[in-house]
Amino acid sequence: GQGCQRWVRGLKTEDFLERRLQTQVFKLGLAKSIHHARVLIRQKHIRVRKQVVNIPSFIVRLDAQKHIDIAINSAYGSGREGRVKRKRMKAGAGGGADNDEDED
């Protein structure tokens, strides 16, 4: 009712920006910068509870704040390796040395 409306009007722009998933991911240390946080979210590496979220402006509720984590199927988490690593492993059967030395 009235109390709720008064509370909403009392919120500042900063309060809304603090609730954004992008800001939360950065503040939790999952990303190196606010820009890195945005990229991780857009590339589906971040989940809130069990749901993968790829919207940086997603407003995180207070009770969901402690459930922000790396997605289960993400290469950053315990998911499978990335495309390049899989390709290199297939090509060299997991070979160690890179063959990109210059020959003059």
PAKOLVO-80446 format. One record per residue: residue number from 1; residue in one letter; x, y, z of N, C-alpha, C in turn. Coordinates in nm, 4 decimals, decimal comma. Layout:
<recs>
[rec NUM 'a' [X Y Z] [X Y Z] [X Y Z]];
...
</recs>
This chain:
<recs>
[rec 1 'g' [0,0790 -0,1190 0,0000] [0,0000 0,0000 0,0000] [0,0833 0,1254 0,0000]];
[rec 2 'q' [0,0464 0,2187 0,0889] [0,1117 0,3494 0,0949] [0,2581 0,3384 0,1375]];
[rec 3 'g' [0,2856 0,2536 0,2350] [0,4229 0,2372 0,2845] [0,5162 0,1857 0,1769]];
[rec 4 'c' [0,4662 0,0953 0,0960] [0,5448 0,0380 -0,0136] [0,5790 0,1453 -0,1167]];
[rec 5 'q' [0,4795 0,2278 -0,1513] [0,5024 0,3339 -0,2489] [0,6045 0,4351 -0,1975]];
[rec 6 'r' [0,5948 0,4677 -0,0698] [0,6877 0,5627 -0,0094] [0,8298 0,5052 -0,0129]];
[rec 7 'w' [0,8417 0,3740 0,0139] [0,9722 0,3078 0,0144] [1,0335 0,3080 -0,1264]];
[rec 8 'v' [0,9530 0,2792 -0,2279] [1,0011 0,2769 -0,3662] [1,0466 0,4160 -0,4089]];
[rec 9 'r' [0,9700 0,5197 -0,3721] [1,0080 0,6566 -0,4077] [1,1369 0,6983 -0,3380]];
[rec 10 'g' [1,1657 0,6376 -0,2236] [1,2866 0,6710 -0,1487] [1,4129 0,6095 -0,2067]];
[rec 11 'l' [1,3974 0,5138 -0,2977] [1,5148 0,4502 -0,3576] [1,5850 0,5462 -0,4522]];
[rec 12 'k' [1,7170 0,5414 -0,4511] [1,7959 0,6266 -0,5398] [1,8382 0,5458 -0,6627]];
[rec 13 't' [1,8857 0,6148 -0,7638] [1,9349 0,5497 -0,8859] [2,0451 0,4501 -0,8519]];
[rec 14 'e' [2,1333 0,4876 -0,7579] [2,2442 0,4002 -0,7180] [2,1933 0,2677 -0,6620]];
[rec 15 'd' [2,0800 0,2730 -0,5912] [2,0227 0,1507 -0,5334] [1,9820 0,0530 -0,6438]];
[rec 16 'f' [1,9243 0,1053 -0,7508] [1,8860 0,0189 -0,8626] [2,0094 -0,0355 -0,9337]];
[rec 17 'l' [2,1106 0,0488 -0,9515] [2,2334 0,0054 -1,0185] [2,3045 -0,1022 -0,9366]];
[rec 18 'e' [2,2968 -0,0936 -0,8033] [2,3586 -0,1939 -0,7159] [2,2899 -0,3293 -0,7277]];
[rec 19 'r' [2,1628 -0,3303 -0,7619] [2,0856 -0,4552 -0,7704] [2,1050 -0,5276 -0,9038]];
[rec 20 'r' [2,1666 -0,4602 -1,0017] [2,1882 -0,5220 -1,1334] [2,2802 -0,6428 -1,1225]];
[rec 21 'l' [2,2523 -0,7448 -1,2010] [2,3356 -0,8655 -1,2009] [2,4792 -0,8316 -1,2388]];
[rec 22 'q' [2,4958 -0,7414 -1,3352] [2,6293 -0,7011 -1,3797] [2,7129 -0,6493 -1,2619]];
[rec 23 't' [2,6536 -0,5625 -1,1813] [2,7228 -0,5061 -1,0650] [2,7507 -0,6139 -0,9607]];
[rec 24 'q' [2,6536 -0,7015 -0,9369] [2,6678 -0,8067 -0,8365] [2,7804 -0,9034 -0,8720]];
[rec 25 'v' [2,7889 -0,9413 -0,9993] [2,8935 -1,0345 -1,0442] [3,0313 -0,9729 -1,0207]];
[rec 26 'f' [3,0445 -0,8448 -1,0507] [3,1718 -0,7748 -1,0277] [3,2036 -0,7657 -0,8788]];
[rec 27 'k' [3,1054 -0,7256 -0,7976] [3,1266 -0,7086 -0,6536] [3,1608 -0,8417 -0,5838]];
[rec 28 'l' [3,1069 -0,9525 -0,6363] [3,1351 -1,0844 -0,5774] [3,2727 -1,1367 -0,6173]];
[rec 29 'g' [3,3393 -1,0678 -0,7100] [3,4724 -1,1102 -0,7516] [3,4729 -1,2186 -0,8584]];
[rec 30 'l' [3,3578 -1,2439 -0,9203] [3,3526 -1,3430 -1,0281] [3,4107 -1,2861 -1,1568]];
[rec 31 'a' [3,4193 -1,1526 -1,1665] [3,4734 -1,0860 -1,2850] [3,5795 -0,9850 -1,2427]];
[rec 32 'k' [3,6743 -0,9590 -1,3339] [3,7841 -0,8667 -1,3052] [3,7414 -0,7211 -1,3130]];
[rec 33 's' [3,6392 -0,6923 -1,3923] [3,5897 -0,5551 -1,4059] [3,4397 -0,5594 -1,4325]];
[rec 34 'i' [3,3775 -0,4432 -1,4309] [3,2343 -0,4338 -1,4595] [3,2080 -0,4745 -1,6044]];
[rec 35 'h' [3,3027 -0,4456 -1,6928] [3,2891 -0,4824 -1,8338] [3,3034 -0,6334 -1,8516]];
[rec 36 'h' [3,3984 -0,6917 -1,7783] [3,4179 -0,8371 -1,7817] [3,2921 -0,9072 -1,7303]];
[rec 37 'a' [3,2297 -0,8506 -1,6283] [3,1056 -0,9068 -1,5736] [2,9978 -0,9113 -1,6814]];
[rec 38 'r' [2,9860 -0,8036 -1,7573] [2,8846 -0,7959 -1,8634] [2,9080 -0,9040 -1,9689]];
[rec 39 'v' [3,0346 -0,9228 -2,0077] [3,0694 -1,0233 -2,1085] [3,0376 -1,1640 -2,0565]];
[rec 40 'l' [3,0752 -1,1928 -1,9324] [3,0475 -1,3248 -1,8737] [2,8976 -1,3541 -1,8724]];
[rec 41 'i' [2,8192 -1,2524 -1,8392] [2,6734 -1,2696 -1,8339] [2,6183 -1,2940 -1,9741]];
[rec 42 'r' [2,6596 -1,2124 -2,0708] [2,6102 -1,2269 -2,2086] [2,6496 -1,3607 -2,2696]];
[rec 43 'q' [2,7639 -1,4161 -2,2289] [2,8106 -1,5438 -2,2833] [2,7609 -1,6638 -2,2028]];
[rec 44 'k' [2,6627 -1,6389 -2,1156] [2,5935 -1,7438 -2,0389] [2,6849 -1,8227 -1,9444]];
[rec 45 'h' [2,7770 -1,7518 -1,8776] [2,8637 -1,8160 -1,7791] [2,8114 -1,7980 -1,6363]];
[rec 46 'i' [2,7049 -1,7183 -1,6187] [2,6564 -1,6836 -1,4843] [2,5159 -1,7389 -1,4632]];
[rec 47 'r' [2,4940 -1,7916 -1,3417] [2,3593 -1,8378 -1,3071] [2,3160 -1,7743 -1,1759]];
[rec 48 'v' [2,1850 -1,7599 -1,1624] [2,1247 -1,7159 -1,0366] [2,0378 -1,8330 -0,9928]];
[rec 49 'r' [2,0750 -1,8932 -0,8811] [2,0196 -2,0220 -0,8392] [2,0493 -2,1252 -0,9479]];
[rec 50 'k' [1,9480 -2,1894 -1,0046] [1,9730 -2,2898 -1,1087] [1,9517 -2,2351 -1,2488]];
[rec 51 'q' [1,9112 -2,1083 -1,2587] [1,8765 -2,0473 -1,3870] [1,9942 -1,9689 -1,4449]];
[rec 52 'v' [2,0371 -2,0035 -1,5665] [2,1394 -1,9249 -1,6348] [2,0744 -1,7955 -1,6831]];
[rec 53 'v' [2,1363 -1,6830 -1,6486] [2,0822 -1,5517 -1,6861] [2,1823 -1,4836 -1,7783]];
[rec 54 'n' [2,1352 -1,4332 -1,8933] [2,2267 -1,3640 -1,9847] [2,1820 -1,2198 -2,0104]];
[rec 55 'i' [2,1164 -1,1608 -1,9127] [2,0723 -1,0211 -1,9195] [2,1483 -0,9417 -1,8117]];
[rec 56 'p' [2,2447 -0,8561 -1,8505] [2,3229 -0,7813 -1,7517] [2,2378 -0,6918 -1,6612]];
[rec 57 's' [2,1216 -0,6442 -1,7118] [2,0378 -0,5531 -1,6343] [1,9382 -0,6269 -1,5444]];
[rec 58 'f' [1,9485 -0,7600 -1,5392] [1,8623 -0,8414 -1,4534] [1,8722 -0,7906 -1,3095]];
[rec 59 'i' [1,7578 -0,7599 -1,2485] [1,7573 -0,7098 -1,1107] [1,7550 -0,8285 -1,0146]];
[rec 60 'v' [1,8593 -0,8380 -0,9328] [1,8738 -0,9502 -0,8401] [1,8022 -0,9178 -0,7098]];
[rec 61 'r' [1,7113 -1,0061 -0,6710] [1,6439 -0,9884 -0,5423] [1,7410 -1,0169 -0,4289]];
[rec 62 'l' [1,7149 -0,9590 -0,3136] [1,8054 -0,9740 -0,1990] [1,8231 -1,1204 -0,1593]];
[rec 63 'd' [1,7144 -1,1993 -0,1666] [1,7255 -1,3401 -0,1256] [1,7998 -1,4247 -0,2290]];
[rec 64 'a' [1,8103 -1,3758 -0,3536] [1,8807 -1,4501 -0,4585] [2,0277 -1,4086 -0,4701]];
[rec 65 'q' [2,0644 -1,3032 -0,3982] [2,1982 -1,2461 -0,4110] [2,3081 -1,3467 -0,3777]];
[rec 66 'k' [2,2874 -1,4284 -0,2768] [2,3913 -1,5237 -0,2368] [2,3915 -1,6498 -0,3224]];
[rec 67 'h' [2,3047 -1,6558 -0,4230] [2,2977 -1,7720 -0,5114] [2,3539 -1,7434 -0,6505]];
[rec 68 'i' [2,4268 -1,6319 -0,6655] [2,4895 -1,5989 -0,7935] [2,6195 -1,6778 -0,8027]];
[rec 69 'd' [2,6380 -1,7498 -0,9146] [2,7548 -1,8363 -0,9272] [2,7861 -1,8596 -1,0743]];
[rec 70 'i' [2,8980 -1,9275 -1,0998] [2,9338 -1,9672 -1,2363] [2,8388 -2,0785 -1,2796]];
[rec 71 'a' [2,7929 -2,0744 -1,4039] [2,7011 -2,1763 -1,4551] [2,7677 -2,3139 -1,4534]];
[rec 72 'i' [2,6891 -2,4176 -1,4309] [2,7401 -2,5541 -1,4195] [2,8072 -2,5985 -1,5502]];
[rec 73 'n' [2,7456 -2,5666 -1,6645] [2,7989 -2,6112 -1,7929] [2,8986 -2,5136 -1,8547]];
[rec 74 's' [2,9403 -2,4140 -1,7790] [3,0356 -2,3152 -1,8287] [3,1775 -2,3724 -1,8265]];
[rec 75 'a' [3,2597 -2,3303 -1,9235] [3,4000 -2,3722 -1,9268] [3,4755 -2,3147 -1,8067]];
[rec 76 'y' [3,4245 -2,2063 -1,7471] [3,4867 -2,1478 -1,6281] [3,4611 -2,2340 -1,5048]];
[rec 77 'g' [3,3494 -2,3028 -1,5053] [3,3156 -2,3887 -1,3922] [3,3681 -2,5289 -1,4143]];
[rec 78 's' [3,2862 -2,6276 -1,3898] [3,3280 -2,7666 -1,4075] [3,2766 -2,8228 -1,5392]];
[rec 79 'g' [3,2351 -2,7335 -1,6305] [3,1856 -2,7771 -1,7609] [3,2987 -2,8246 -1,8505]];
[rec 80 'r' [3,2647 -2,8624 -1,9731] [3,3683 -2,9119 -2,0634] [3,4609 -2,7994 -2,1074]];
[rec 81 'e' [3,5761 -2,8369 -2,1603] [3,6751 -2,7393 -2,2042] [3,6201 -2,6553 -2,3171]];
[rec 82 'g' [3,6853 -2,5420 -2,3411] [3,6434 -2,4527 -2,4477] [3,6743 -2,5094 -2,5855]];
[rec 83 'r' [3,6239 -2,4441 -2,6877] [3,6380 -2,4908 -2,8257] [3,7840 -2,5059 -2,8670]];
[rec 84 'v' [3,8675 -2,4054 -2,8379] [4,0073 -2,4081 -2,8802] [4,0834 -2,5202 -2,8094]];
[rec 85 'k' [4,0625 -2,5355 -2,6804] [4,1326 -2,6397 -2,6056] [4,0940 -2,7784 -2,6566]];
[rec 86 'r' [3,9652 -2,7977 -2,6853] [3,9207 -2,9275 -2,7388] [3,9847 -2,9546 -2,8742]];
[rec 87 'k' [3,9940 -2,8501 -2,9565] [4,0538 -2,8637 -3,0896] [4,2018 -2,9005 -3,0800]];
[rec 88 'r' [4,2744 -2,8346 -2,9893] [4,4173 -2,8627 -2,9712] [4,4399 -3,0032 -2,9159]];
[rec 89 'm' [4,3534 -3,0441 -2,8238] [4,3663 -3,1780 -2,7663] [4,3428 -3,2847 -2,8733]];
[rec 90 'k' [4,2468 -3,2585 -2,9613] [4,2151 -3,3527 -3,0690] [4,3310 -3,3604 -3,1691]];
[rec 91 'a' [4,3873 -3,2440 -3,2025] [4,4944 -3,2375 -3,3017] [4,6234 -3,3017 -3,2512]];
[rec 92 'g' [4,6598 -3,2732 -3,1277] [4,7867 -3,3236 -3,0758] [4,7694 -3,4304 -2,9703]];
[rec 93 'a' [4,6527 -3,4864 -2,9593] [4,6224 -3,5859 -2,8553] [4,6667 -3,5348 -2,7188]];
[rec 94 'g' [4,6369 -3,4065 -2,6935] [4,6729 -3,3451 -2,5657] [4,8167 -3,3007 -2,5607]];
[rec 95 'g' [4,8793 -3,2801 -2,6783] [5,0210 -3,2429 -2,6869] [5,0527 -3,1165 -2,6089]];
[rec 96 'g' [5,1754 -3,1090 -2,5573] [5,2142 -2,9992 -2,4709] [5,2605 -2,8752 -2,5439]];
[rec 97 'a' [5,3595 -2,8888 -2,6367] [5,4228 -2,7704 -2,6971] [5,3418 -2,7164 -2,8154]];
[rec 98 'd' [5,3354 -2,5837 -2,8245] [5,2712 -2,5192 -2,9395] [5,3713 -2,5126 -3,0536]];
[rec 99 'n' [5,3236 -2,5285 -3,1752] [5,4108 -2,5265 -3,2924] [5,3947 -2,3981 -3,3714]];
[rec 100 'd' [5,4055 -2,2859 -3,3048] [5,3904 -2,1577 -3,3750] [5,5164 -2,0731 -3,3656]];
[rec 101 'e' [5,6360 -2,1386 -3,3760] [5,7610 -2,0671 -3,3727] [5,7934 -2,0167 -3,5124]];
[rec 102 'd' [5,8556 -1,8985 -3,5210] [5,8916 -1,8406 -3,6509] [6,0226 -1,9015 -3,7001]];
[rec 103 'e' [6,0270 -1,9306 -3,8301] [6,1501 -1,9789 -3,8911] [6,1987 -1,8756 -3,9915]];
[rec 104 'd' [6,3237 -1,8283 -3,9786] [6,3773 -1,7255 -4,0693] [6,4589 -1,7874 -4,1819]];
</recs>
